[in-house]
Amino acid sequence: MPVKLSEILNENGIIAGPCSAESRSQLFKTTEGLVAQGINIIRAGIWKPRTRPNSFEGLGETALPWLRELKEKYPVKTATEVASSQHVALALQHDVNILWVGARTTVSPFLIEEISESLAGSDIPVMIKNPINADESLWIGAIERFLKKGINNIGLIHRGFSTYKSARYRNLPHWQIALDVKSAFPELPMVCDPSHIGGKKQYLREIAQKAYDLNFDGLMIETHCNPDLALSDKEQQITPEELKELLRSLKKRSTSSEDSSYTAHLEELRDKIDHLDHQIIESIISRLQLVDAIGLYKKKNNVSIFQLERLNEILKSRKEWSNPHGVPSDFVEELFKLIHHYSVKRQNNIFKSTK
């Protein structure tokens, strides 16, 4: 009988293995190295959805018997990606322990519906990666489709979001999106995939540590016995020995502390935050009252609601006010754009509701 994913991850929270199962010898050699490091969940791509058709797209059904053999030789559970109901059927036939839905699949409600329908009635653990684009609703929608089919043994994988801009990482983390989804489904374990976020192995540690600092439930890290010869994503894969050193360097955080002095001081600081937040709310109420007054005055004098010059003036001055205090300009700009957007919305309602 399938074990709950949360129980599997509680053993050490690490899922590792090659991006692709390229050959039997490569898969077994990598697994041997991982087992020696205490890893008991082996991931391996069987079907690889690639951007270009001439890229290595996995060995498909040919490699599935190898995953079954792994479990016969080593004390491990296996995990692979599925992107269709056919993949699901074949993976179940070969006793794969954990399935995951990739980022390119999560963007398609049709594929998610097909896969969740094929898994209805099954209790096999299923992990859902965030969609390739930064759309929180798509990720939540995919989760809801599985839950609606009665599939509750599920977890989440944060692998970052694609970008067309030049960036430090291959995929942007957008940590807040992951945290918002985790908050919406606190009962579902969430692991971080530093390999796909970073795109290069030199970024793995900083991303993995950030995930632990944010209380993620585990990590999925691509590991290969010889990354330089990997047929896909070789720059982001590490050896089992490098994985050992990586994990050893990470510091796990506790969710709380039994130290009474820590608890007392934390409560004191939180009380101060609560007091400041109350002041912020009062200031927002006062500001909105002025926004309404301006809206009425504009309407009386037949003046348009949106004025670009005023918005630019607000953004410029607020950033100038905050810069000497070390408040990031991008944060201030985002905050006051949101405030301005809501102000325009309120004034628009005034224009529609008053004569």
N, C-alpha and C positions, 0 to 999 in steps of 0.2 A: 504494500500500500504506500503511495507517495507520501513523503514527509513534508510538513509545512516548510515553506521556504525560509521563514524566520528562524526555525530550528536549525536548518542546514547552515545558514549564515552565522548563527551563534557559535558554531564550532571554531571558526577563525575569521570569517567574513571576507575571505579572499577567493576570487575566481580568477584562474590564470590558465594560459595556454596559447597556442599559436593563433594568429589571425586566421589562417587557413590550414586545414589538414592537407598537406601537400603530398605526403607519402606515408606509408605505414611506418617506415623506419624513423622518419622525422617526428611523427606524432608520438611514437613510443619512447624515443630518446628524450624528447622534451618532457613527457610525463614522468619518466624515470627521475629526471632532475628535479622536477617539481615535488614529487612525492618525498624525495630526500630532504626537501625544505619544509615538509609538513603540510603541503597543499593537498586538499582532497576534493576540490571541484575543478575539473578540467574543461575549459572552453575550447572549441575548435570550429572554425567556419567550414561548413560543408557546401552551402550555396552562398556565393558572394555577389550581391548586387553591386555591380561596378558602373561607374559613369560612362566609360567607353567600352564598346563590345569586344575589343581586342585585348582587354586586360584579363588577368587570370580570374576566372569566375567560380573557382572551386571545382572539386572533383564530383560533387553531387552524390548520388546514391552509392557510388563505388566506395566512398570513404566511410559510410555508415557502419558497416561491420567492424571496422577498426575501433569505433567507440565502444561497441559491445565487448570486443576483446580486451580493451583497456580495463574494463571493470572486472574481467575474469583474472587478470594478472595483478592488478593494483587495487588497493582499498580506496577507490575514488568514485565520484559521481560525475556524469558527463553533462555538458550543456552545449547547445548549438542554436543558431538562428534559423527561424522559419519565416517564409514570406508568402506562403499559400497553403491552402487546405491539403494539397498533395504533399507538400513538405511535412506538414503535421502528421499525416498518415504514415509516411515512411519513417519519420523519427520515432513515432510510437511503436511501430513494428520492430524497430531495432533497440528498443528499451532505453532511449535517451532519457536522462533523469530530469533535466531542466531545459525548457525552451525559452528563447527570447525573440521578441519582435524588434526588428531593426528600425533605425531612424527614418529610412526611406519608405518603410511600410507604414509607420505610424501616421504619416501625412495623409494616407488614403483611407477614409472611412469605409470604402467598399472592401478593401483588403482586410481591414481590421474586423469588419462584420463577417467576412468569409472565414477568417482564422478563428475568431471567437465561436462562430457557429460550429466549426469542426471540432472544437474542444469542449463543447457543451456536454456536461455529464462526466467530464474527466477531472481528476484532482491533481494532475501533474503540475508542478510549479511553472508559472509563466512570468517572464520579466518583460516589461515594456520600456523600450528606450524612448527618450524624448524625440519629438519630430526633428527633422533636419533643420527646419527653420524655427525661429524663436516665436512660437505660437503656443502659449500656455493652454488655450482652449482645445487645440488639437490633442495635446497630451492628455488632458483631463477627459476629453471625449473618448479617446481610445480606452482609458481605464474604465470608464462608465459602460462601454459596450461589453467588455469582459464581465464586469460585475452583473450587468443585466442578464447575461446568459447563465448566471449562477456560478461563475468561475471566480472563486475567492482566494485561491492559493497563488497570489500574484505578488510581484515586486516591481520596482522601478529602477531604471538605469539612467543616470545623468551622464551624457556623453558630449555635451556642448552643442552649439548651434553654428551652422555654416555662415560665413560672411564673405562678401566680395571685396571687402577692404583689406588692405595690408594690416596684419595683426601679429602679435607675438606668438599666439597659439594658432594651431590649425583650425580649431573651432572655439568660438567664444563661450566661456563658461556660463555667463548670465546666471550667477548663483541664486539670485533672488527668485527667478522663475522656478528653479528646482525647489527652493525652500517654500515657495507659495504652494506648489503642488504637494509637497510633503505635508504641509499644514492642512491641506484639504483632505488628505488621506493618511492621517498619522499612524494608522494600523498597518500600513504597507511598508515593508523595508525598502530602503533606497540605497543603492550602491553607486559609487562614482567610477567612471571609466576615464582615468587620466591619460590613457594611451591615445584615445581619439580626441580628447580636448587638446592635448599638447601637440601631438603630431610628431614630436621628436623626443627621444628618451631623456634628454637633459632636462626636460620640464616635468618629468613624472613626479619627482619628489615634492616640489613646491605645490603641485596640484593635489597630490594625495594628502599632504599635510593639511592643506586648506579644507579638504573634504572631512578629515578627522576633526578639525577644529569646529566644523559646522555640524558635527554629530551624525555624519552619514553612517550607515550600518555596515559598510564594507567597500571593497575595491574590486574592479575587474581590470586586470592588467594583461596585455598581450605579451606572451613569453615564447621564445623560439630557441631551439638548441643551437642554431647558427643564424642569427638575424641578418647578417650580411648577405646570405643566400636566399632569404625569404622571397617568395613569389608575389607577395603583396604587403604593403605597409612596413617595409623593412626598417625605416627610420624610427618607428615608434615602438619596436619590439626589443625586448631585452632577454638575456639568458636567465635560466633558473638561478644561477649563482648571483647575477646582478639583482634579481628579484629579492633574494635573501638579504643582501646588503641594503636594498631600498627599504624593505619592511623593518629591518633592524634600526634604521635611522629615523623612522617615524615615531612621533609621540602621540599616543592615544589620550583623549580627554575623557574625564568623568562627566556625567550629566549633572552631578551634584556633589556636595561635600558634607561630611558629617561634623566638620569642624564648627563649633558653635560661634567662634569669633568671626569666621568667614560668613556664616549665615546672617549674623547680626549686622555686620558691615554692609553686606549686599542689600539687606532690607533697608538700611539707612540710605544708601545711594538710590535705590529704587523709589523710596519715598520722595526724594528730591526730584527725581525725574517725573513722578506723578504730579508734583506741585507745579513744575515747569510746564508740563503738558496741559494742565488746567489753565495756566496763564495763556498758552498758545491758543487754546480753544476760545478763550474770552477775546483774544486779539482778533481771531478769525471772524467771530461774530460781529465785532465792531467794524471790521473791514467790510464785511458783506453788507452791513447797514449803509455804509458810505457808497458802496457799489450800487445799491438800489437807489440811493438818492441821486447819484450821477446818472443812472439810467432814466429816471423820471425827468431830470433836467435836460438830458439830451433829447428826449422825446418832445418835451415842451418846446424846445428850440429847433426841432426838425434837424437834428445832427445824427449822423450815422453812429452805430454802436462800435464797430471795430475801427481802430485807428492805429495803423502800423507804427507811426512815429512814437506814439505813447508806449507801445509794447517794447520797442527797441530802447526807449529811454529807461523803462523799468528794468529790463535785463541788464543794461549797461551799468546803471547806478547801483543796483543790488549786488552785482558782482564786485564793483569797486568798494562797496561798504564791507563786504565779507572777506575780500582777499587779505587785508592786513591781519586778519584773525585766523588765517590758515584754512578757511572753509573752501573746499574745491569749487571752482567756477562752474563745472558741469553739473554739480549737485544744485547749486543756486539757480542756474538757468532752468533745469528740469522742474524744480519746485515752483518757480514763479511763472513758468509757462503753464503749469497745471492750474495755478491760482487764476491766472489771466483767462485761461480757457473757461473755467467755471464762472468767472465774472461776466464774460461775454454771454454765456448761456443764461445767466440770471437776468441780464439786461434785455436779452432777446425775449424772454418770457414777459418782462414788464412791457415791452413794446406791443406784444400780442394781447396782453390782458387789460391794458388801460386805454381809455379813449381820450 
